[in-house]
Amino acid sequence: MKALVKNKPEPGAIYQEMPSPVPGDTDLLVKIKATALCKSDVDVVEWTTLVASSDLPLPLIMGHEFLGEVIDKGKLVKNFKIGDHVTGETHIPCGYCYPCRNGHSHICSNNMGVLGRNVHGSFAEYIRIPEVAAIKVDKGLPPAQGSLLEPLATALHALTKSNISGETVLVLGCGAIGLMAVELAKILGATKVFAVDIFQNKLDAALKFGADVVINGREHDLVEVVASGTHGIGVGTVIETTGNQQVINNAVNALRVAGTLVFVGMIDYPLTFNEFMHKVVYRELILTGIFGRRLYATWDLAQRILESGRLDLSHYVGAEIKLNEYEKGLEIFPTTLGRVVMYP
């Protein structure tokens, strides 16, 4: 099969032939219908410092956001049949460790695998995933939209780390997950949503998706704008997707007393807490992060929201290309609204 492969510990990737996967007894073999490009995939291609330190097994098929059709399955698979449409949880759980047995199987201690990081991912014609990580999807959902269920559930998981209903929310960074967080925050009952980015087209999109106030981070002081828009109180929750030190400093200053900062974006360098640690203590701020999506609660909630008709994933399909045009996808990724979706 054809696949986009990381072969060497250096910048770059190659579209090449790879062996087609064979399902084990508890696996599904899935034919990829659509797969989306994520910032973490871009980081693997560019071979950032953080990626270089993570000891990836090479060669590696990248990618983890996808929708496909089950074309084969292992003899012990019970809950899926040939022809089902599925996406997959990126983090593969063991089901037996302490986190798995206590509602946190997405951060399994035994690290059974992360799609596109230490097991082969979705930038290919086919992918093998264990049944435990497969998520059944309605066949009526178009493939491009189905490939975006994973980032949608990520944004949802970030928002559910805090009490959003009746609160004010600040979303830092209006990439796909940031824009989804804006729209989901309003669906979940946020009374006022601020959105920050440096690209005007992304700020315009944030307004379209429900932001009450948008802030160009290059032109305006977000802390001042938030203070003005909250009677000097600050926001209850910040969703941080940028991974930028100065933006994080501003996020802390924009929080109200006892507010929550949720880290979604990965940081590719040491983060300095000295500048704001006293504020965390004196103002009783909560700093937390997310890694993926809770199995299976976040996925179920995401699908219920879709079924309600209150959110349309087609708005987040920013560009559509062939998988072998991945270089174009990498080029347009930073400024594309939503995700770049690729077809094998």
N, C-alpha and C positions, 0 to 999 in steps of 0.2 A: 504494500500500500504506500501511497505518498503521504509524507508528513513533514512538518516543520520541526527541525531538530537542532538542538544545541549540542555541538560536538566537542568544542574546545573551551577551556577556561579563559576566554578572551571575548571581546565584543564580536557580535555577529551570530548568524544562524543560517542553516541551509535547508532548502526544500528538497527532499530526497526520498528514495525508496527505503522503507523499513519493513521488517517482518510483520505480518498481520497478527494481532493478538489471538490467543486461544483461551476460551473461558475455562476456569477451574470449576470445581463442583458447586461452589457458592457464588459464582460470578455471572454477570450478564455481558454478552458481546453486543455492543451498540454501534450502529452505523450513524455517523455524525451527519446531521442535517444542517446545523449552523453552529458556529463557535465564535465567541467574542473576545476581543483583545482587551486585556486588563493592564493597569499600570505595573503590576507585579510581573507580567509577561515582558513588558518593555524593559524592566529592570534586568531580567535574565538575559535578554538580547544584548543590552548595553553593558552587562557584566559590572554592575555597580559594586561598591565596596562591601555593602551588606550581603549581596548575593555571593560575591567571591569568598566571603568568610563562612558560607553556609554548607560547603562541601557537597555540592550537587553531584549525583552519580551521572556521569556522561558516558555515552550519548544519551540525551534525554529529549523526549517529545514534550514540548511545552503545552500550555493551555489548560483551562479548568472550567470555563464558562461555556456551556453547550446545551444543545437539545438534540436528541437522536432517537432512533427506533431500535428496539430490541430485535436482533436477528438470530440470536442463539443464546442458550443459557445452560448453566451447569445442572447436573441431575438433582442437586439438593435445593435448588431455588424453588420457593413455594409461592411467592407473592407477585410474581411477574410472569407474563406470557409473551410469546413471540408476537411482534406487532405493536406492543405497548410503546408509547412515547415517554421518554424519561430525560431528566437532567440528573445531576449528581452532586452530593455534598463533597466538597473538595477535601475535607479532612476525614480520613477513613478511621473509624473507631474499632477497638478490639471488643468492646462490650463487657469487659470483666474488671478493668482497673477501677481505682477509686473515683476518678472523674466520670467514667462511663456509667458507674452504678449510682451516681449522685447527680444526674442531670446535666453533666458537662462533657458528653461524649465527643463533642466537636474539638475538645482539647485533650484528647486521649493521652494518657501518660506513656503508653507503649508505642505511640507514633507509628501506627500501622501503614501510614503513607499519606502524602499530600499530592493530589493530582497536579501534574506539571512541575513538581518540585523534586520528589524522590521516587515517584512512580510515573509511568508514561501518561501524558495528558491528552487533551482533546484537539490539538492542532494536527489532525490526521483524518483519514477516511473512517477509521474505526477506533473504538476505545473499549478496554475491558475494565469494568468496575464491579466491586463486590455488591451483592444484593443489599447489604446493610446501608450502603451509601447512596443507593438509587432512590430517586424521587419521581413518582409517577405524575405525568402531566397530561392534561386534557388534550386530545388529538385535534381539537379545534383551534388550539393556540398556534399561530404561525411560528415556524422554526426560529426566525430572527428574534421574536419576542420571547420565546421559550428559553433562548440562550441567555437572556437577561434576568431570569429568575434568581440566579445566584447573587448578583450584585444587589438586586432588589431586597433579597432576604438579609444581606449584609447591612444595608441601610436601616432596615427594620430592626435588626438586632441591636444596632447602635442606639436607636431611639428608645427601645424598651429597657435600656439600662438606667433610664431615669423616668420620673413621672412627668409625661409630656402634657397630659390633659389639663387644660386651664393655665398652662405655663407659657413663658416666652422662650424662644429657641434661637440660637445663632448657629448657622451652618457656615463653616470655613472651607472654601473650595467648592466650586460648582462643576466638577466633573460629573460623570454619570451617577456615582454614589451620592455625591453632594446634592445634585438635583433631585434624585429620588428621596433623599432625606427631607428636602424642603417640602415636597408634595405629601410624603407620608406624615410629616409632622402636623400638617393641617388636617389630614384625615384622622389622625389620632387625637385631635382636639386642642392643638396648640393655639393660643389666642393671638400670638404675634410671632412672625418668623422673619429674622434678618438673614441675609445671604451675602457672602463676601467672595469676590474673585477679582482678577485683574483684567479679564477679557470681557468686553462689553456684550458680545453675543451670548456669553454664558449668564451674565447678569440679566439680560433681556429674557432668557429662557427661565431663569429663576422666578422672575415676575409672572411669567406665563403659568408656571407650575404652583403658584400660590404664595410666593414670598411677599411680605408686606413692605419690607424695606430692603433695597439692594445697595451695596457699598463697594465702590471701586477701591481696592486696598492700596493702589498706587496714588490715588488722588485725595483720599479722605482718611481721617483717623477713625478707625472702626470703634474704638473705645468711646470716643466722644459722641459718635452717632448713636451707639447703643444706649449710652447714658441719657442722651436727649430723648430717645424714644421709649425709655422705661422710667421716666420721672427720677432719674439718677439712681435707680435701684440696681440695674444690671439684669442680665438674663438668667433664667433658671437652669438652662442646659446649653452647653456648647458641643456641637459635633465637629470634630477637628479631622479633616481629611487631607491636609496639605503636607504634613510632616516637616514644616518649616519652623525653625526656632523662634524667629521674631513673631510669627503669627501665633505661635503657642503662648508666648509672653503676653500678647494682646488678648488672647482668649481668657487667660487667667484674670486679667484686669477688667474684662467685660462681664465676668460672672457676678451675680449677686451673692450675698452671704448664704452659705450652705448650698451653693450651686454645684452642678456636676459638669465636669469636662470629660467627654468621651473621646478617646484616641482611636481613630480609624486608620489614618495614614501612617505608613511606616517611615521611620526616620533613618537616614543613611549615614548618620554621624552621631557622636556622643551628644546627648541632650543635657544642657546645663539647667539644673533646678535651682541653683543659688539665687537667681534673680527674683524668683517668685515663691520660694518655699515658705517664707514667713507669712505670706498672704494665705497660703494653703492652711497653715496652722491657725493664725489669728482669725480667719474668716470661716473656718471649718469647711473648706472646700473639699469636694470629692473628685479625685482623679481616678479614672478607670479606663480600661481598654477593651476592645473586642477582638476576637480571633475567629473569623468565620461566622457561623450561624448555629443556633442551638438545634440539635436533632431531637425531635423533629418539629418542635413547637414553632420555631421561627418560620420554617418552610410552610407549615400548615396555615399560619396566620397570613403569610404573603399570598398564598393561593386563595384564601377566603376574601382578602381585599380585592384581588383581581376579579373574582367571581361576582363581587358586589357591583362591579362596573364603575367604581369610583376612581380607578387609576387605569390608564391606557399605556401599556409598555411600548407601543409603536412610537411614541414620542421620544423614546430613548434610543432608537435605532438611528445613529448619527450618520453612518455610511455603510455600504454593503459592497464587498469585494470578494474576489476569489482568494483562496488560501495561498495560492502561488504568487499573489500580488501583495504579500505581507509587507514588503518594503514600503509600498505606498501607504499601507495602514499605519506603519510606524511613523511615517512622515506627517500624516494628518492627525495622528492621535492627540497631540497636545491641544489643538484648537477645535476638535470635533465636538459637537454637542451630543452627549450620550456616548454610546459605544460604537466602535468599529466592528461590524459583524462580518465574519469570513465564511465562505462556503467551500468545502473540499472539492 
